[in-house]
């Protein structure tokens, strides 16, 4: 047992903690009109934290700390990179949104940085306790941030719904974990993997595993645990919605995959059918509900539920077919990374477009291309990418998903692939409907907002990063397969 | 010999407090009854050598939670009239009957069978052989689980900061 702490390995976490305290100090000392410096500290912190990640990636060593419960390997580095880049984009989107609406700024960045720190901890967690605290650190601040528009009833509802259902799911998750610990006496993933593989399948073990899936299902807002998502997404400040649909969902996925893949491979006959059902239900119900939405944020909420279903497909398919999980694992991670970039872009363009339309109704966005052609182009890019149209990055995510299903083979897998294919077509319809409204429909009214001056520099930078990544990965998918190679490392023993 | 005497005394005190919570007409007396129960149970924890749990019981429940109760009672008003009409008419007699059955069952199990309520104590009264002392819990917490401990500390900090930011009411926009 060694208590050596490799400070380079946890440097990203330390930098985020440092900027967190900097935000706290700045908020305390700065006069009200200079509070925007807290935003600068948060943006700089999330960018600086990427530097030690690059060093660690070049070194490429697997570093294990705290008796194996905290591991920094290539897989963890890729996910930390994803979490930091998306957090950076969300911070950029927040700057003007938060300042112009006169919310509390210092606390906003403090809470969001704490959530980012949680996702970094989560990516390295290799035992149940660290994993659980990581998840709570991700979601805890978001309960508060969802209600940041304090005067707005919808925002209060968003926060309250998210909080109550989130706490309930956390309790179920924790119950499952404690039963698992009670049955095996193990808390690390490697210990759990050995113990569960050796023990006979008991009702208590099945219950524990299903409880874990219910708990994670809430975090990734998979059907039938999705009821909080549309209302929370609609009521929360839009940058927080973007964060919820990308970082917090990705964190839930990472936790779920880590536990299923590293700790419970021996009981895949329990969780594989459950994940199969979650994937099929999420895709179908998410897409069918999205068809009926008239509000663009609610549409994106249901679309993100459906996308969670697509992300589950490779893993569920491979586990049901009993195929090698390694391929499926990397397919899900690739899908997650590409989805994160394009979905952030979609929310960014919603913020940018809402400056002109001052409305979330899709019909109010009609004719936007006449007054703000750049925003209209970006709407087309991100929504077509979400639909999976080449050459935008979304096609590669879908391609990898279907390829891993083909590799897995088997009857149940083919059924899931057919469900996914049908749903991809349904999704195209409602994504295209938004683009049609923006480009082809005539404006039914005068746009109330401003459109003469471009959006703030930070928002433009956020959009530029997202659109750049969406287009470049679409043309050079090899960039994304690098992610896949890194996520394979975990198969070699994590 | 101290142990059984203390156990009987404290159990009776806990029961008396619990009855006060339900029976008292004045909500402040109810809260005080609850306080008595919480303290008595804390002493029972000490008897079981669970020192940390006993301390947490006093600090968190008797200290924080009960103060919160008192705040709420004071906010609502102590001298508020209470309605004594019962929406469920037979609930009191029903609960009394249930309690009687439970007590009879416990008595039957204890006196007429060889049911073992508590497995024979392993540690006895030797504090060095238990895992409930402050030291025994502190050591793994600050060595094996120091990472989780620190992260939890941050979680509590942001909870406090966020609660204040959400609850604080700004009178006029600047």
Interface residues (C-beta under 8 A of the other chain):
Chain A: X3 X17 X24 X32 X66 X67 X69 X70 X102 X104 X107 X110 X111 X114 X117 X118 X121 X129 X130 X133 X134 X136 X137 X140 X141 X143 X144 X145 X147 X148 X150 X159
Chain B: X143 X144 X145 X146 X147 X148 X151 X152 X154 X155 X158 X159 X161 X162 X163 X164 X165 X166 X168 X173 X174
